[in-house]
Amino acid sequence: MEQMQKIQEAMIKGDSQGLSDQVQTALDGGVDPGAILQDVLIPGMDIVGKRMETGEMFIPEVLMAAQAMGGAVERLKPLLGEGQANAAGKVVIGTVKGDLHDIGKNLVSMMMASSGFEMIDLGVDVEPGTFVKAIQEKQCDIVALSALLTTTMGMIKQTVEAIDASGCRGDVKIIIGGAPVTQAFSEEIGADGYAEDAGAAVRLAKALLH
């Protein structure tokens, strides 16, 4: 459908106003808001993630697309049935204690929210106990741990150990990422997966829950 194609193209280009206009046109034409989200916007973010991985799109362009998507989702939320807006799962995300970097974390959070996940962002410099408390209180499906410094990688390990010790490890999947983090490190500390960028994080999260 041509209208749906226009919606997806505007989102991928990061054209917030154009996307808003196209979504409104579709709604006025009787298109189901759930179909706009599930069949057009979320697959569009999958395209953005793949283009980022292949170098066709860069972080500023990805951020613009994610922001445009976020605006469209907010526009659709009041029209969606309970659970439709965040059907993919619930994710707690944060940068571990001692690390104040948030650009990568924020990008992952935006991309995941755009892909249908409910995001609970704990911010930066997050204590292991704060992650544990969030898992217990929010009943999340996934915890995403970020570290951008080699010196704070050890805190990812300590956080995983704290989650293990809390007794709630069986209720949640742990994914990790950040510049110094590797697949080998993920396996070594017992995480459920490693993602090298935001697009990969979305795919990993979906794979772990389905």
C-alpha positions as a Python dict, from the first residue, in 0.01 Angstrom:
ca = {
    (1, 'M'): (0, 0, 0),
    (2, 'E'): (149, 329, -113),
    (3, 'Q'): (49, 520, 203),
    (4, 'M'): (227, 265, 423),
    (5, 'Q'): (538, 294, 207),
    (6, 'K'): (536, 672, 255),
    (7, 'I'): (510, 629, 632),
    (8, 'Q'): (808, 393, 639),
    (9, 'E'): (1020, 614, 410),
    (10, 'A'): (954, 923, 623),
    (11, 'M'): (1050, 734, 938),
    (12, 'I'): (1372, 595, 792),
    (13, 'K'): (1468, 946, 673),
    (14, 'G'): (1404, 1084, 1022),
    (15, 'D'): (1143, 1326, 885),
    (16, 'S'): (936, 1372, 1201),
    (17, 'Q'): (686, 1617, 1056),
    (18, 'G'): (646, 1421, 734),
    (19, 'L'): (597, 1102, 932),
    (20, 'S'): (337, 1265, 1155),
    (21, 'D'): (148, 1391, 849),
    (22, 'Q'): (160, 1051, 676),
    (23, 'V'): (42, 869, 989),
    (24, 'Q'): (-248, 1112, 1027),
    (25, 'T'): (-343, 1064, 662),
    (26, 'A'): (-344, 687, 711),
    (27, 'L'): (-555, 713, 1027),
    (28, 'D'): (-800, 946, 854),
    (29, 'G'): (-825, 687, 579),
    (30, 'G'): (-930, 422, 828),
    (31, 'V'): (-601, 232, 859),
    (32, 'D'): (-574, 36, 1184),
    (33, 'P'): (-321, 204, 1421),
    (34, 'G'): (-191, -139, 1527),
    (35, 'A'): (-114, -221, 1163),
    (36, 'I'): (79, 105, 1126),
    (37, 'L'): (293, 14, 1427),
    (38, 'Q'): (342, -359, 1372),
    (39, 'D'): (349, -379, 992),
    (40, 'V'): (522, -52, 899),
    (41, 'L'): (706, 129, 1178),
    (42, 'I'): (867, -166, 1360),
    (43, 'P'): (986, -332, 1034),
    (44, 'G'): (1115, 13, 934),
    (45, 'M'): (1332, 25, 1246),
    (46, 'D'): (1463, -321, 1156),
    (47, 'I'): (1575, -170, 824),
    (48, 'V'): (1742, 120, 1008),
    (49, 'G'): (1926, -127, 1236),
    (50, 'K'): (2053, -329, 941),
    (51, 'R'): (2168, -13, 758),
    (52, 'M'): (2357, 98, 1067),
    (53, 'E'): (2534, -238, 1084),
    (54, 'T'): (2636, -221, 718),
    (55, 'G'): (2751, 141, 743),
    (56, 'E'): (2477, 278, 517),
    (57, 'M'): (2343, 486, 806),
    (58, 'F'): (2537, 659, 1082),
    (59, 'I'): (2446, 729, 1445),
    (60, 'P'): (2306, 1083, 1387),
    (61, 'E'): (2076, 949, 1112),
    (62, 'V'): (1974, 652, 1326),
    (63, 'L'): (1894, 886, 1616),
    (64, 'M'): (1679, 1102, 1388),
    (65, 'A'): (1490, 794, 1266),
    (66, 'A'): (1441, 670, 1624),
    (67, 'Q'): (1318, 1012, 1737),
    (68, 'A'): (1073, 1030, 1447),
    (69, 'M'): (955, 680, 1532),
    (70, 'G'): (914, 775, 1898),
    (71, 'G'): (692, 1067, 1805),
    (72, 'A'): (478, 843, 1584),
    (73, 'V'): (443, 581, 1857),
    (74, 'E'): (330, 847, 2106),
    (75, 'R'): (73, 960, 1850),
    (76, 'L'): (-55, 603, 1808),
    (77, 'K'): (-45, 492, 2175),
    (78, 'P'): (-386, 633, 2277),
    (79, 'L'): (-540, 447, 1981),
    (80, 'L'): (-377, 112, 2050),
    (81, 'G'): (-527, -170, 2256),
    (82, 'E'): (-377, -260, 2593),
    (83, 'G'): (-38, -421, 2540),
    (84, 'Q'): (-13, -342, 2170),
    (85, 'A'): (226, -51, 2213),
    (86, 'N'): (482, -254, 2410),
    (87, 'A'): (413, -605, 2291),
    (88, 'A'): (775, -716, 2253),
    (89, 'G'): (871, -730, 2622),
    (90, 'K'): (1000, -520, 2913),
    (91, 'V'): (1366, -419, 2935),
    (92, 'V'): (1565, -257, 3218),
    (93, 'I'): (1872, -80, 3080),
    (94, 'G'): (2159, 111, 3238),
    (95, 'T'): (2529, 191, 3232),
    (96, 'V'): (2710, 12, 3515),
    (97, 'K'): (2859, 173, 3826),
    (98, 'G'): (3167, 384, 3763),
    (99, 'D'): (3077, 454, 3399),
    (100, 'L'): (2908, 781, 3299),
    (101, 'H'): (2874, 714, 2925),
    (102, 'D'): (2519, 723, 2797),
    (103, 'I'): (2516, 783, 2419),
    (104, 'G'): (2534, 414, 2328),
    (105, 'K'): (2287, 319, 2599),
    (106, 'N'): (2045, 590, 2488),
    (107, 'L'): (2064, 476, 2127),
    (108, 'V'): (1996, 114, 2224),
    (109, 'S'): (1707, 229, 2443),
    (110, 'M'): (1553, 436, 2163),
    (111, 'M'): (1593, 159, 1907),
    (112, 'M'): (1442, -100, 2140),
    (113, 'A'): (1151, 126, 2234),
    (114, 'S'): (1094, 188, 1864),
    (115, 'S'): (1081, -188, 1812),
    (116, 'G'): (801, -238, 2061),
    (117, 'F'): (986, -294, 2389),
    (118, 'E'): (885, -116, 2709),
    (119, 'M'): (1206, 47, 2832),
    (120, 'I'): (1300, 127, 3192),
    (121, 'D'): (1618, 337, 3176),
    (122, 'L'): (1811, 350, 3505),
    (123, 'G'): (2065, 599, 3365),
    (124, 'V'): (2441, 587, 3422),
    (125, 'D'): (2667, 488, 3715),
    (126, 'V'): (2411, 228, 3826),
    (127, 'E'): (2486, 12, 4132),
    (128, 'P'): (2441, -366, 4096),
    (129, 'G'): (2175, -354, 4369),
    (130, 'T'): (1976, -98, 4172),
    (131, 'F'): (1957, -337, 3876),
    (132, 'V'): (1847, -618, 4110),
    (133, 'K'): (1578, -398, 4267),
    (134, 'A'): (1448, -297, 3922),
    (135, 'I'): (1427, -663, 3812),
    (136, 'Q'): (1229, -752, 4123),
    (137, 'E'): (996, -452, 4113),
    (138, 'K'): (940, -413, 3739),
    (139, 'Q'): (919, -785, 3650),
    (140, 'C'): (1121, -723, 3336),
    (141, 'D'): (1210, -981, 3073),
    (142, 'I'): (1559, -851, 2992),
    (143, 'V'): (1834, -652, 3166),
    (144, 'A'): (2071, -465, 2933),
    (145, 'L'): (2408, -368, 3087),
    (146, 'S'): (2639, -117, 2920),
    (147, 'A'): (3003, -25, 2983),
    (148, 'L'): (3221, 194, 2762),
    (149, 'L'): (3543, 172, 2963),
    (150, 'T'): (3775, -126, 2997),
    (151, 'T'): (3801, -38, 3366),
    (152, 'T'): (3423, -76, 3418),
    (153, 'M'): (3386, -408, 3237),
    (154, 'G'): (3445, -579, 3570),
    (155, 'M'): (3137, -405, 3705),
    (156, 'I'): (2926, -583, 3442),
    (157, 'K'): (3057, -911, 3589),
    (158, 'Q'): (2979, -794, 3944),
    (159, 'T'): (2627, -692, 3837),
    (160, 'V'): (2563, -1033, 3680),
    (161, 'E'): (2689, -1195, 4002),
    (162, 'A'): (2456, -976, 4209),
    (163, 'I'): (2160, -1079, 3991),
    (164, 'D'): (2263, -1445, 4033),
    (165, 'A'): (2287, -1404, 4411),
    (166, 'S'): (1947, -1236, 4435),
    (167, 'G'): (1767, -1548, 4319),
    (168, 'C'): (1594, -1377, 4026),
    (169, 'R'): (1839, -1487, 3756),
    (170, 'G'): (1597, -1745, 3621),
    (171, 'D'): (1335, -1476, 3558),
    (172, 'V'): (1542, -1251, 3334),
    (173, 'K'): (1778, -1257, 3036),
    (174, 'I'): (2098, -1049, 3061),
    (175, 'I'): (2244, -881, 2754),
    (176, 'I'): (2559, -670, 2753),
    (177, 'G'): (2730, -422, 2522),
    (178, 'G'): (2977, -135, 2493),
    (179, 'A'): (3307, -63, 2320),
    (180, 'P'): (3536, -299, 2517),
    (181, 'V'): (3280, -578, 2555),
    (182, 'T'): (3305, -896, 2347),
    (183, 'Q'): (3115, -1219, 2286),
    (184, 'A'): (3391, -1407, 2471),
    (185, 'F'): (3349, -1181, 2776),
    (186, 'S'): (2972, -1236, 2764),
    (187, 'E'): (3022, -1612, 2771),
    (188, 'E'): (3286, -1587, 3043),
    (189, 'I'): (3057, -1401, 3287),
    (190, 'G'): (2743, -1601, 3206),
    (191, 'A'): (2540, -1333, 3028),
    (192, 'D'): (2276, -1447, 2779),
    (193, 'G'): (2416, -1248, 2490),
    (194, 'Y'): (2631, -965, 2356),
    (195, 'A'): (2536, -702, 2099),
    (196, 'E'): (2792, -487, 1921),
    (197, 'D'): (2544, -212, 1828),
    (198, 'A'): (2185, -100, 1875),
    (199, 'G'): (2047, -290, 1577),
    (200, 'A'): (2207, -610, 1700),
    (201, 'A'): (2070, -546, 2051),
    (202, 'V'): (1714, -533, 1917),
    (203, 'R'): (1759, -856, 1721),
    (204, 'L'): (1921, -1029, 2019),
    (205, 'A'): (1644, -923, 2256),
    (206, 'K'): (1374, -1048, 2019),
    (207, 'A'): (1558, -1378, 1968),
    (208, 'L'): (1593, -1435, 2343),
    (209, 'L'): (1221, -1385, 2405),
    (210, 'H'): (1079, -1578, 2111),
}
